[in-house]
Amino acid sequence: MSPGDEQGYTDYPETGHTRTRLPDPDPYGGAPRRPHRTSSRSLVTVVGVVVLLIAAIAFANRGDDAAGGTTTTKGSRPQTSTTAPSGTRPVQSTPGTIPSGFAHTAQGAQSAAANYAVVLWSDGMVGTANRHSIIEAVADPSAVSRLQSVFDANYSPDFLKNIGLTPDGSVPKDTTFVDRTLPAGTKTTSYGDETATVEVWCNTLFGLAGDTSNNPVTSGWSTVTFKMKWNGSDWKVLETSQRTGPTPITGDNPVSGAEEIGKAVKEFGGFTYAR
């Protein structure tokens, strides 16, 4: 049998040469054959599809006003003004003092209400003298006496005893009293040059952290409504009211122990809020 009759060989009589064709892939370790190169027509088609896809995405994300970035469909997504900072410079405050000097605007009234909610529902309200000082700082002079009476009734000796404190508001040894308000958002329901009504949606932490406490620290949600007055240089409180919620579903985070909660309250300070 001639070499040409064996598999893998091809004769070229006219040239006098024989070509050896090895199996693919090469059993002797040679490099695999280079794949076929895509034709120019296929490449143009792929590029065209990619360009069309990019154009479609860009068109879908384009707003009615390219400069302003608004959406094409009204109400299809939240407006950026809902949570974005206004750019208004926050009030200047000294640590340990109540912020003041809010702007004579609706946003200024919201900032004032958020900060007043923090101090009016805080552990600083337990002692009578300190409570009266806080109310004098945030209330309009015409409302100071009335608001002090309201909050004095809220922090009655019986109430303080029920939450684990002494009748004068002292905290038992080896425990930490927690009363902290965390504004989640504000809105103005009415506004004028002299008065404003602002609602503050809040998360609150309240209780007594300690191994002997019968009132562990819990969290809750409420909305505080402020009726406020412009006194010529700042927003001050005329009236307050409070209602429960809106309340989200509680997450599945593991509950922290009393020591961890007490430590966090001591180490993590609060904020000055500005809309």
C-alpha positions in Angstrom: 0.0 0.0 0.0 1.3 3.4 -1.0 1.5 6.3 1.5 -1.3 8.0 -0.2 -3.7 5.1 0.7 -3.1 5.6 4.5 -5.4 8.0 6.4 -3.8 11.4 7.0 -1.7 11.6 3.9 -2.4 13.3 0.5 -0.2 13.0 -2.6 0.4 15.8 -5.0 1.9 14.0 -8.0 2.4 17.1 -10.0 4.8 18.5 -7.4 6.4 15.4 -6.2 5.5 16.2 -2.6 3.3 14.5 0.0 1.5 16.6 2.7 1.0 15.0 6.1 -2.3 16.0 7.9 -2.2 15.5 11.6 -5.4 15.1 13.7 -7.0 18.2 15.2 -6.1 19.0 18.0 -2.5 18.1 17.5 -1.8 14.9 19.6 1.9 16.0 19.8 1.3 19.1 21.9 1.2 21.6 19.1 -0.8 24.8 19.5 -4.4 24.5 18.6 -5.6 25.9 15.3 -6.4 29.6 15.4 -10.2 30.1 15.3 -11.7 31.5 12.2 -11.7 35.3 12.0 -15.1 37.0 12.1 -16.0 38.4 8.8 -16.2 42.2 8.3 -20.0 42.0 7.8 -20.5 40.1 11.2 -18.3 42.7 13.0 -20.3 45.6 11.6 -23.5 43.9 12.7 -22.3 43.4 16.3 -21.1 47.0 16.6 -24.4 48.3 15.2 -26.4 46.3 17.9 -24.2 47.7 20.7 -24.6 51.3 19.5 -28.4 50.9 19.3 -28.5 49.4 22.8 -26.5 52.3 24.3 -28.7 54.8 22.5 -31.9 53.1 23.9 -30.5 53.2 27.4 -29.6 56.9 27.1 -33.0 57.7 25.7 -34.7 55.9 28.6 -32.7 57.8 31.2 -33.1 61.2 29.5 -35.3 63.7 31.4 -37.7 66.3 30.0 -35.0 68.9 30.8 -31.5 67.7 30.1 -30.0 70.5 32.3 -32.3 70.0 35.2 -32.4 66.2 35.2 -36.1 65.9 35.7 -37.9 62.6 34.7 -39.8 62.1 31.5 -42.9 60.8 33.3 -44.3 62.9 36.1 -44.5 60.8 39.3 -42.5 57.9 37.9 -39.8 58.3 40.5 -39.2 60.5 43.6 -38.2 64.1 43.0 -34.6 64.8 44.1 -35.8 67.6 46.3 -37.5 65.1 48.6 -34.2 64.1 50.3 -31.5 66.2 48.8 -29.8 68.9 50.9 -31.1 72.4 50.1 -27.7 74.0 50.0 -28.7 76.4 52.7 -26.0 76.9 55.3 -26.9 75.2 58.6 -27.2 77.3 61.7 -24.1 77.7 63.8 -24.3 75.9 67.2 -22.0 75.2 70.1 -21.8 71.6 71.4 -24.1 71.2 74.4 -26.4 74.1 73.4 -29.7 74.2 71.5 -29.3 75.4 67.9 -30.9 78.8 67.1 -31.0 81.4 64.4 -32.9 79.5 61.8 -33.7 81.0 58.4 -37.0 82.9 57.9 -38.1 80.3 55.3 -40.2 77.1 55.2 -37.0 75.1 55.2 -35.7 77.1 58.2 -38.9 76.3 60.0 -38.4 72.6 59.3 -34.9 72.7 60.5 -36.0 74.4 63.7 -38.7 71.8 64.3 -36.4 68.9 63.8 -33.9 70.3 66.3 -36.6 71.2 68.8 -38.0 67.7 68.6 -34.6 66.3 69.5 -34.3 68.4 72.7 -38.0 68.3 73.8 -38.0 64.5 73.7 -34.6 63.8 75.2 -33.1 62.7 78.5 -32.5 66.3 79.4 -36.2 66.8 80.0 -36.2 64.5 83.1 -35.0 67.1 85.7 -37.4 69.9 86.4 -34.8 72.8 86.3 -33.2 71.6 83.0 -36.6 70.9 81.5 -37.8 74.5 82.2 -34.5 75.8 80.7 -35.0 73.8 77.5 -38.6 75.0 77.1 -37.6 78.7 77.6 -35.0 78.3 74.9 -37.3 76.9 72.2 -40.7 78.3 73.0 -42.2 81.6 72.1 -42.4 83.8 75.3 -46.2 83.7 75.1 -46.2 79.9 75.3 -43.4 79.2 77.9 -45.6 78.9 81.0 -48.2 76.7 79.3 -45.7 74.4 77.7 -43.8 74.0 81.0 -47.0 73.0 82.7 -47.8 70.4 80.0 -44.3 68.8 80.1 -44.2 68.9 83.9 -47.4 66.8 83.9 -45.8 64.4 81.4 -42.8 63.9 83.6 -44.7 63.5 86.9 -43.1 61.6 89.8 -45.3 58.6 89.1 -44.3 58.5 85.5 -40.6 58.7 86.5 -41.0 55.9 89.0 -42.8 53.7 86.4 -39.9 54.0 84.0 -37.3 53.1 86.7 -36.1 56.5 87.8 -36.3 58.2 91.2 -39.1 60.8 91.7 -36.6 63.6 91.1 -35.4 62.1 87.8 -32.2 60.6 89.1 -30.9 57.5 87.4 -30.2 54.4 89.5 -26.7 53.2 89.9 -25.2 50.9 87.2 -28.0 51.9 84.7 -28.2 54.3 81.8 -31.4 56.2 81.0 -32.0 56.4 77.2 -34.4 59.0 75.7 -33.3 60.0 72.2 -35.2 61.3 69.3 -34.0 60.8 65.7 -35.8 62.8 63.0 -36.3 60.8 59.8 -38.0 63.6 57.9 -39.9 66.9 58.0 -42.7 68.6 56.1 -44.4 71.9 56.2 -48.2 71.7 56.3 -48.8 75.5 56.4 -46.5 78.5 56.1 -46.7 82.2 56.4 -44.4 85.1 57.2 -45.4 84.9 60.9 -46.4 81.3 61.6 -45.7 77.8 60.3 -46.9 74.3 61.1 -44.3 71.6 60.7 -44.5 67.8 61.2 -41.4 65.8 62.2 -41.4 62.1 61.6 -39.2 60.5 64.3 -37.7 57.3 65.5 -37.3 57.3 69.3 -35.2 55.2 71.7 -36.6 55.1 75.3 -35.9 53.0 78.3 -33.4 52.1 81.1 -30.3 50.1 80.1 -29.0 47.9 82.9 -29.0 44.4 84.2 -31.5 45.3 86.9 -33.8 47.3 84.6 -37.5 46.3 84.2 -37.9 48.8 81.4 -35.4 47.8 78.6 -34.6 50.3 75.8 -37.1 50.0 73.0 -37.6 51.9 69.7 -40.7 53.5 68.4 -42.0 55.8 65.7 -44.1 58.9 66.0 -44.9 62.2 64.3 -44.6 65.4 66.2 -46.5 68.5 65.0 -45.2 72.0 65.9 -47.1 75.2 65.5 -44.4 77.8 65.3 -44.0 81.6 65.3 -41.4 83.9 63.8 -40.3 86.3 66.5 -38.3 88.6 64.2 -35.0 86.6 64.4 -35.9 82.9 64.9 -38.6 80.3 64.8 -40.1 79.5 68.3 -42.7 76.9 69.4 -46.3 77.8 70.2 -47.8 74.4 70.5 -46.8 70.7 70.2 -48.7 67.5 69.7 -47.7 63.9 69.0 -49.2 60.9 67.3 -48.0 57.3 66.7 -46.4 56.3 63.4 -45.9 55.8 60.5 -44.3 52.7 61.8 -42.2 50.4 59.4 -41.9 46.7 59.9 -39.2 45.8 62.4 -36.1 44.2 60.9 -34.5 40.9 61.9 -31.4 42.4 63.6 -30.4 40.6 66.8 -31.2 42.5 69.9 -28.2 44.1 71.7 -27.6 43.7 75.4 -28.1 46.4 78.0 -24.3 47.0 78.3 -23.9 47.5 74.5 -26.9 49.9 74.3 -25.7 52.0 77.3 -22.2 52.2 75.9 -23.5 53.3 72.5 -25.6 56.1 74.0 -22.7 57.4 75.9 -20.2 57.2 73.0 -22.4 58.4 70.0 -23.4 62.0 70.1 -26.4 63.6 68.4 -26.6 66.0 65.5 -27.7 69.5 64.5 -30.4 69.0 61.9 -30.8 71.2 58.8 -33.2 70.8 56.0 
